[in-house]
C-alpha cells in the first residue's frame, strides 16, 4: 500500500479548544490547556504514526490582533502554519461570533488545500443551534467540510481521522516513525511550568511570564531541572513567589508531579524568579525564548 504523510495544521481564535482537539487527536497531552485565552504561544507538532501513514498535527496560537512584539511573533506561527499545511483544521465553537476573523475567512476561501471546519463544544448547545451554525459556516466557506464535535467529551472525533486519511497526500514520512513530537523534553518542562502559572495566578501575571530552562540533566534515577520564571516587573516577582515562598512552592510541586507523569521518571525541580524588563517587546530576548 502507498504511504501517506502530511501536515494537518490547526488554527482558530483563542479559547475555542484547539489544544484540547490536538491532544485528543494525537492521544498525548502535548499542548497546555487552561481556560484563559492565549495559553498556546508556540507552534507545537504532534505526530501520529501508523504503518501506512504519518499525520503531523500542529497546534498554533489563537488568532488575535497583536498588542506587542511577542504577539506579532505568535501570529507568524499561525501564518506559517497556513502556508505549509496539506490540510487545515479551522476550529470554531458554538459561542464565538461567526466570521469573527474576516481576513482568515478570506484566506480559507483562497487556499487550494482542503479545509475542515471543526465546530467545537456542541455539548454546550442545542441541536437547532448547531444546525444553524453549520448552515452559516457553509455559506461563509462553501468548499469546507464541517464537523460538529466536542473535543473535551471526545464526541464525533472518530469522523475526522478517516477523512484526513483520505485527503492526506502520498508521501514518505517526514519524521522518524518513533517520533511523537518535534519538541524536546526541555521544551515540555517549560510548558508544564507555564501551565501551572496560568492555573495559579490571575489578571496579567500569566501573560507577563516566560519560563526558561537553565539546566536539564538526566541520570539513572531522575531528571535534574533548574528553571527560571521571567517576569516584567519587581511587583510581579513578589506575587509569583508569594508569602514565604508558598505560591512558588505550590507551582513547583504541581509542575514536578506533571513532569514525572509525562517523563515517566522522577524529577528534581528548582524554580527561580527573575525580572526581565519589557521582554515581550525585546527582539533579543524573544529570540532567546524561542520566538
Phi, psi and omega in degrees: 000143179291138180277141177243147177200147178179175185258121179248101191258132187258120178229166180156180181285166176299145170071019177267353177105024180299314183292321177298317178297313180303310181298322180293319181290325182278330183085012177222151174274096179258322181261136178288149186228125170220173178280353181274145176291159175064029177294316180279126180247336184249168168270121184240126181262137173238126190251125178250121184247141170219170181302324187254358181204163172219117177255124177254100176279147174233124169270142183228161175299153177293143181293130178206166173271114188299139176252344178206174189301319179305313181293327175300316179294323177299320180291336174294326176298320180295313182295321177297319180296324177292328184282330184251012182284147166267331177217137175255130167256107178264115186261128172232185176214183185279356185260317188287157180290131176298141180065036178295328181241082183302327180298317182282331173298318178298318179297320179299324180284337183269329185290149185273346184278162179296143177237124174250120177265120182259112177267105189268166174066033181292346175292348180258016183218169178269164179299318181296319180294320179295317179299321178294320178295318178302318181294318181295316181293323179296324178287329179286319181230080188303327184280347186287151170259139188250138180226104174282127185217169163234102182296322181295318180271358181057037180268127176071010177291334182296344179280342186281314185302311180302323180289321176300317181295325177294322185274342185297136180286155173290128184190149168293163180296145178276334180234162174303147187289348177265002178278141175241357176198163175270352185266158180271165174297327177301316178299315182293329175300315180293322180292323178296318177297317181296323176300317181294329176292318176300323185280335187255347183233154184244184177056229190273351188305307183300330183277352180257005190245140167225140183253131175239145179259115182270334178215134179216097186237132178250132169235190185296328186267325191195174168262133172257117187234128173243122185236150178242130173264111181269130179236166183279325189223158178301321181298325178290327177301317179296321179294317180299317182288317180077174182297121181053031176078011188294319183292316179295322178297320179297315178299316181298318180295313180298317181293317181299316181296319178294319178298318180297324178290318183287316183277345183057044179198155177297150181227133168253115188243127172247132179241136176231157179237129179231152175267123176239086188305130172058032184297334182290343180250356187267113184300320181296313179296320179299320176297317179299326181274002174092019179254000000 
